């Protein structure tokens, strides 16, 4: 199962997300749930860099069960933050849509950091 964890600050802005595990919804290389989650996450991460002009901190570990952790930079302009929030909220919406159809393959948790 893929576990997605989003962290929001006290104002409600997403500042990081972490994906771990495998969907196990099909054979390796043919798992459409894994492919969809991966495409959404990589697109959001690349968009933060290319469209917002902010380079997020990225950690990966494909060998031990699939892992991606992304954290926004500490200091961004308001415009960079606005663009990043749109991309991250869109990622969350996309993952929630996948979860609605594949509840046994993905869980999503949102934490609020005080």
HELIX and SHEET records of a PDB file:
HELIX    1   1 UNK A   32  UNK A   50  1                                  19    
HELIX    2   2 UNK A   78  UNK A  101  1                                  24    
SHEET    1   A 5 UNK A  57  UNK A  60  0                                        
SHEET    2   A 5 UNK A  67  UNK A  71 -1                                        
SHEET    3   A 5 UNK A  14  UNK A  20 -1                                        
SHEET    4   A 5 UNK A   2  UNK A   8 -1                                        
SHEET    5   A 5 UNK A 106  UNK A 112  1                                        
END                                                                             
